[in-house]
Amino acid sequence: MANTEKRFKRIFSQGRISSIEILLDTKTGVNYLFTTSGNAGGLTPLLDEKGQTVITPQQEIEYLLRER
């Protein structure tokens, strides 16, 4: 049986033509910043004020996945 659970969950979205999204990798907890503007886009790990990768704790991930 195939795993139907999506690996990435959009936890924040802003804008339409030019947009900013935060994506959560539900396997690792790493948060990514995804931006688009027209036909261009970019993806990078989201960093905190100390320059460290933002990682969501597993307990919070489980809560977000139940929330759907």
VEXVEXNU-323254 format. One record per residue: x negated, y, z of N, C-alpha, C, CB in turn; residue number from 1. Coordinates in Angstrom, 1 decimal. Atoms other than C-alpha are relative to their C-alpha. Last residue first. Glycine has a CB too. Example, Ala and Ser with C-alpha at 12.3 -4.5 7.8 and 13.67 -1.06 7.14 Angstrom:
BEGIN
   n_xx   n_yy   n_zz  ca_xx  ca_yy  ca_zz   c_xx   c_yy   c_zz  cb_xx  cb_yy  cb_zz   i
    0.9   -1.1    0.0  -13.7   -1.1    7.1    0.8    1.1    0.8   -0.4    0.5   -1.4   2
   -0.9   -1.2    0.0  -12.3   -4.5    7.8   -0.9    1.2    0.0    1.0    0.0    1.2   1
END
This chain:
BEGIN
   n_xx   n_yy   n_zz  ca_xx  ca_yy  ca_zz   c_xx   c_yy   c_zz  cb_xx  cb_yy  cb_zz   i
   -0.6   -0.1    1.4    6.2   19.2    8.3    1.3    0.6   -0.1    0.1   -1.4   -0.6  68
   -0.9   -1.2    0.1    5.6   19.5   12.1    0.7    0.0   -1.4   -0.9    1.2    0.1  67
   -1.4    0.3   -0.5    4.2   16.0   12.6    1.0    1.0   -0.3    0.0   -0.3    1.5  66
   -0.5    1.0    0.9    1.1   16.8   10.5    1.4   -0.5    0.4   -0.9   -1.2   -0.1  65
   -0.3   -0.6    1.2    0.5   20.0   12.4    0.6   -1.0   -1.0   -1.2    0.7   -0.6  64
   -1.2   -0.8   -0.2    0.7   18.2   15.7    0.4    0.7   -1.3   -0.3    1.2    1.1  63
   -1.1    0.9   -0.2   -1.8   15.6   14.6    1.3    0.7    0.2   -0.3   -1.0    1.1  62
   -0.3    0.6    1.3   -4.1   18.3   13.3    1.2   -0.9    0.1   -1.3   -0.7   -0.6  61
   -0.8   -1.1    0.7   -3.9   20.1   16.7    0.4   -0.5   -1.4   -0.8    1.3   -0.1  60
   -1.3   -0.1   -0.6   -5.0   16.9   18.5    0.9    1.0   -0.7   -0.1    0.3    1.5  59
   -0.9    1.1    0.5   -7.8   16.4   16.0    1.4    0.0    0.6   -0.7   -1.4    0.3  58
    0.0    1.2   -0.8   -9.3   19.8   16.8    1.0   -1.1   -0.5    0.2    0.3    1.5  57
   -1.2    0.2   -0.8   -9.5   22.3   13.9   -0.1   -1.3    0.8    1.3    0.0   -0.9  56
   -0.4    1.4    0.0  -13.0   23.0   12.7    1.2   -0.1    1.0   -1.1   -0.9    0.5  55
   -1.2    0.1   -0.8  -14.0   26.6   11.7    0.5   -1.5   -0.1    1.1    1.0   -0.4  54
   -1.2    0.5    0.7  -17.6   26.4   10.4    1.2   -0.1    0.9   -0.3   -1.3   -0.7  53
   -0.2    1.5   -0.1  -20.0   28.5   12.4    1.3   -0.4   -0.7    0.1   -0.4    1.5  52
    0.5    0.7    1.2  -21.1   32.0   11.3    0.2   -1.5    0.0   -1.4    0.4   -0.2  51
    1.4    0.4   -0.2  -20.7   33.4   14.8   -0.7   -0.6   -1.2   -0.1   -0.9    1.2  50
    0.8   -1.2   -0.2  -17.5   35.3   14.0   -1.5   -0.2    0.3    0.6    0.8    1.2  49
   -0.5   -0.8   -1.1  -15.9   32.1   12.6   -1.0    1.2    0.2    0.0   -0.8    1.4  48
    1.0   -0.2   -1.1  -16.5   30.7    9.2    0.6    0.9    1.1   -1.3    0.6   -0.6  47
   -0.4   -1.2   -0.8  -14.0   29.2    6.7   -1.0    0.1    1.2    1.4    0.0    0.4  46
   -0.4    0.3   -1.4  -15.7   26.7    4.3    0.3    1.3    0.7   -1.1   -0.8    0.8  45
    1.1    0.1   -0.9  -15.7   28.0    0.7    0.5   -0.4    1.4   -0.7    1.4    0.1  44
   -0.3    0.8   -1.2  -13.4   27.8   -2.3   -1.3    0.0    0.8    0.4   -1.4   -0.3  43
    1.2    0.5   -0.8  -13.2   30.2   -5.2    0.4   -0.7    1.3   -0.9    1.2    0.3  42
   -0.3    0.4   -1.3  -10.8   31.3   -8.0   -1.3   -0.4    0.7    1.0   -1.2    0.1  41
    1.2    0.3   -0.8  -10.6   32.9  -11.3    0.4   -0.4    1.4   -0.9    1.3    0.0  40
    0.5    1.4    0.4   -7.7   32.8  -13.9   -1.2   -0.4    0.9   -0.4    0.0   -1.4  39
   -0.1    0.3    1.4   -5.9   35.8  -12.3   -0.4   -1.5   -0.3   -0.8    1.0   -0.9  38
   -0.4   -1.3    0.6   -7.2   36.3   -8.8    0.0   -0.2   -1.5   -1.1    1.1    0.4  37
   -0.2    0.0    1.5   -7.5   33.2   -6.6    0.3    1.5   -0.4    1.1   -0.9   -0.4  36
   -0.5   -1.3    0.5   -8.9   32.7   -3.1    0.1   -0.2   -1.5   -1.0    1.1    0.3  35
   -0.2    0.1    1.5   -9.4   29.5   -1.1    0.6    1.3   -0.5    0.9   -1.2   -0.4  34
   -0.6   -1.2    0.6  -10.8   29.6    2.4    0.0   -0.1   -1.5   -0.8    1.3    0.5  33
    0.6   -0.6    1.2  -11.5   26.2    3.9    0.8    1.2   -0.4    0.0   -1.0   -1.2  32
   -0.9   -1.0    0.7  -10.9   24.8    7.3   -0.7    0.6   -1.1    0.5    1.0    1.1  31
    0.7   -1.2    0.5  -12.8   21.6    8.5    1.1    0.9   -0.8   -1.1   -0.4   -1.0  30
   -0.3   -1.2   -0.8  -10.8   19.2   10.6   -0.5    1.3   -0.5   -0.4   -0.2    1.4  29
    1.2   -0.5   -0.6  -12.6   16.2    9.0    0.3    1.1    1.0   -1.0    0.4   -1.0  28
    0.9    1.1   -0.4   -9.7   14.0    7.9   -1.1    0.5    0.8   -0.5   -0.7   -1.3  27
   -0.6    0.7   -1.1   -6.9   16.6    7.8   -0.9   -1.2    0.5    1.4   -0.5   -0.3  26
    0.3    1.4    0.4   -8.9   18.9    5.6    0.4   -0.8    1.2   -1.6   -0.1   -0.3  25
    0.5    0.9   -1.1   -7.1   22.2    6.4   -0.3   -1.4   -0.5    0.9    0.0    1.2  24
   -0.3    1.4    0.2   -6.6   24.8    3.6   -0.7   -0.8    1.2   -0.5   -0.5   -1.4  23
    0.9    0.8   -0.9   -6.5   28.5    4.3    0.5   -1.4   -0.1    0.0    0.5    1.5  22
   -0.6    1.1   -0.7   -5.1   30.5    1.4   -1.0   -0.6    0.9    0.6   -1.1   -1.0  21
    0.9    0.5   -0.9   -5.7   33.9   -0.2    0.7   -1.1    0.8   -0.5    1.1    1.1  20
   -0.4    0.7   -1.3   -3.9   35.0   -3.2   -1.2   -0.4    0.8    0.9   -1.2   -0.4  19
    1.3    0.2   -0.7   -4.2   37.5   -6.1    0.3   -0.6    1.3   -0.8    1.4    0.1  18
    0.9    0.0    1.2   -1.1   37.0   -8.3   -1.5   -0.1    0.5    0.2    1.3   -0.8  17
   -0.5    0.8    1.1    0.9   35.8   -5.3   -0.9    0.0   -1.2    1.4    0.5   -0.5  16
    0.2   -0.5    1.4   -0.3   37.0   -2.0    0.6   -0.9   -1.0   -1.4    0.3   -0.3  15
   -0.3   -1.5    0.2   -0.9   35.4    1.4   -0.2    0.4   -1.4   -0.8    0.8    1.0  14
    0.0   -0.5    1.4   -1.0   31.7    2.4    0.5    1.4    0.0    1.0   -0.9   -0.8  13
   -0.2   -1.4    0.1   -1.9   30.0    5.7    0.0    0.3   -1.5   -1.1    0.8    0.7  12
   -0.5   -0.5   -1.3   -1.9   26.4    6.9    0.2    1.5    0.0   -1.0   -0.4    1.1  11
    0.1   -1.4    0.1   -2.1   24.6    3.5    0.6    0.5    1.4    0.9    0.6   -1.2  10
   -1.3   -0.6   -0.4   -2.6   20.9    4.3   -0.3    1.5    0.0    0.5   -0.4    1.4   9
    0.1   -1.4   -0.3   -5.3   18.8    2.6    1.4    0.6    0.3   -0.7    0.8   -1.2   8
    1.2   -0.3   -0.8   -5.6   15.0    2.8    0.0    1.5    0.4   -1.2   -0.3   -0.8   7
    0.8   -0.9    0.7   -2.0   14.3    1.7   -1.2    0.4    0.9    0.7    1.3   -0.4   6
    0.3   -1.2   -0.8   -0.5   11.2    3.3   -1.0    0.9   -0.8   -0.6   -0.3    1.4   5
   -0.8   -1.1    0.6    0.8    8.8    0.7   -0.3    1.3    0.8    1.4   -0.3    0.0   4
   -0.3   -1.0   -1.0   -1.8    6.1    1.6    0.6    1.2   -0.7   -1.4    0.4    0.7   3
    0.8   -1.2    0.1   -1.4    3.4   -1.0    0.3    1.0    1.1    0.2    0.7   -1.4   2
   -0.8   -1.2    0.0    0.0    0.0    0.0   -0.9    1.2    0.0    1.0    0.0    1.2   1
END
